[in-house]
Amino acid sequence: MTLDSVDLAGWDGVTVSAVPGGWTANENGVAVATDNMNLPELEAGASRDILTASAGTFTDDRITGANKYRKIAAFSDSLNGITLAGNEVTGVKAGNSGAMLSYYALKKAVDTVDIGSVSFVKDTVLFDGSSAGYDYTGVTALGTDNFDVVYASPDRVAAGDSMTLLKANATLQDMAEQTKRHSYRYTPVAGVTVDGNITGRLTTSKGIVTYTPSANQATKLTFGNVVWKDSGALMTRPANITFAGADVDTSKINFTNVTSLEANQKMTLVSDFGNSVGTIIGTKYKVGTGLEGEGEASLTGSDLIFTTKTGANNLAAQEQTHKTVMAMEAGMALLAAGSEHVGNAMDGLGLAANAGADGTSTAASVGGGASHYETGSHVKSHTWNAAVAVGRNNETKKGSLEYGIFGEYGKGSYTLHSDAGRGDGDGHYAGGGLLARWTNKHNVYTEASFRLGRMSDTASDILHDAAGNGYGYDVHANYFGAHVGIGQVTNYRNGRRLDVYGKYFYTRRKGVSFDAGADHYDLDSVSSSLLRIGARYGTTVKRWNWYGGLAFEYEFDGKSEGTVSTIGNSAAIRAASVKGGSVRGEIGLRMDATKDNPWKADIAIYGYGGKHRGFGGNVTVAYTF
């Protein structure tokens, strides 16, 4: 508390016995003053002596005549969510027949009582403001706009329990009763969530503000990962909460301790639920990471019962299992990106102009891209691929034959998005193959390649069981592929070139198997059967020449399937497919090899739209001997 300066020079004949710290005597030794002296906080109505007169007396008319040493200031006192606000008066006055000068605090005039968020504790007092230092005469209504009650244990709150929000005094007038409803959520047993409301009365009587719950009603029960019980009940309704009329949601019920159930088995979810139930949501149940059956909850007597409708060999695959076949599609996307670089390496070897004196050439292509595949859900992937080739060109009277061998490597990461959530993984492959291209004297060419290798996939937390445990896989499989193509290159007098082509690509990845918890997954082989028809147009007469291309491609297969099984149960996983059409555009710069320059370079970017969306780029370099 800050006290403005007190000038005692006007009290003739007054001397003081002591000068407190921060105070100074005037030049006559009889006047004492202070500037903004810090004084301790006082309870309303309390006072503290600050100066004692050893001769003469202090007089109140000198102090209070013009409120010179009287200060009115706003205050706000808060405790446990209750806030009192208003004004208080402080100042100095004479006491003990003028022998003492005192610092005092008058009553705090309360204007507002605001009730915010409070924690319910039975029979407690949150704010004791009953001292005479508070004057509540100016309070005409309680501020309850932000009033909320937090229940640590709502199942222990019974109708008639109460707590005192504010213990005031007789100056607080009685007010009309208010009814307040406050929501809560709590977990009585693992896997069960109860949402409910507690309705209570807010009363102000005889200077006491009290909150008293009058009803505790559950509105919804949600069942998730719970234990299957052949006998007994999962839970019993708490005596203080009314469940009757509450909704029930079993749409995500997942039994944590079993891998299969027989049809028509019954389990008591809640004993003594009540005589009625609201809307029941959910027609299925899950076991393990992969299987689910049909079942539902119903009220039998006063108990809430769950009944399995299907079991044993009639279980179906859970939606989350779909992510496993989506991952197979992501692996095929990585291999498809690799075929682009095999084609680039072939272009680096395949032109007669690119062959050196002894007919030998080398080429390397490297690049990366990002793709989005619609699979029924969708897969996003980021890939890096490379191919290195060595070839030879043989010139004949009828044309030229380019043939060679190549090695390839690629790696990438992917994200799966489905109704069951997200999954992440990564993969890589390594392999090699043969390639060849025949070009006749009319610039009509045919080409083919064959590739094979091995691919690895790794993922974590792609599947989850009822206990929340995450499962992934680390699988390996062989792949092989081939392509054939035909096209014609037309050279125009103005230094322009048009390449019209049609190409067919076939790729197949072998199936894989892995275990996730008690479930076994068998994922079938995946095949891609892709036809691409397009054209590329550009210049030929400069050292660096530009080109652009447009193609349409159609995937005839691209379907991934599999099964999930546990003891005595097996179910087909919802398939994923990338079947459909896409448009491919490209633009690039190319430097062809010459007799004087053994190097060839090609820099390109490309993009897709349709079933396959994305973009990428690559750099190809060739050297002729």
Secondary structure by P-SEA (a helix, b strand, c coil): cccccccccccccccccccccccccccccccccccccccccccccbbbbccccccccccccccccccccbbbbbbbbbcccbbbbbbbbbbccccccccbbbbbcccccccbbbbcbbbbbcccccccccccccccccccccccccbbbbbcccccccccbbbbcccccccbbbbcbbbbbbbbcccccccbbbbbbbbbbbbbcccbbbbbbcbbbbcbbbbcbbbbbccccccccccccccccbbbbcccccccccccccccccccccccccccccbbbbcccccccbbbbbccccccccbbbbbbccccccccccccaaaaaaaaaaaaaaaaaaaaaaaaaaaaccccccccccbbbbbbbbbcccccccccccccccccccccccbbbbbcccbbbbbbccccccccccccccccccccccccccccccccccccccccccccccccbbbbbbbccccccccbbbbbbcccccccccccccbbbbbccccbbbbbbbbbbbbbbbbbccccccbbbbbcbbbbbbbbbbccccccccccccccccbbbbbcccccccccccccbbbbcccccccbbbbbbbcbbbbbbcccccbbbbbbcccccccccccccbbbbbbcc
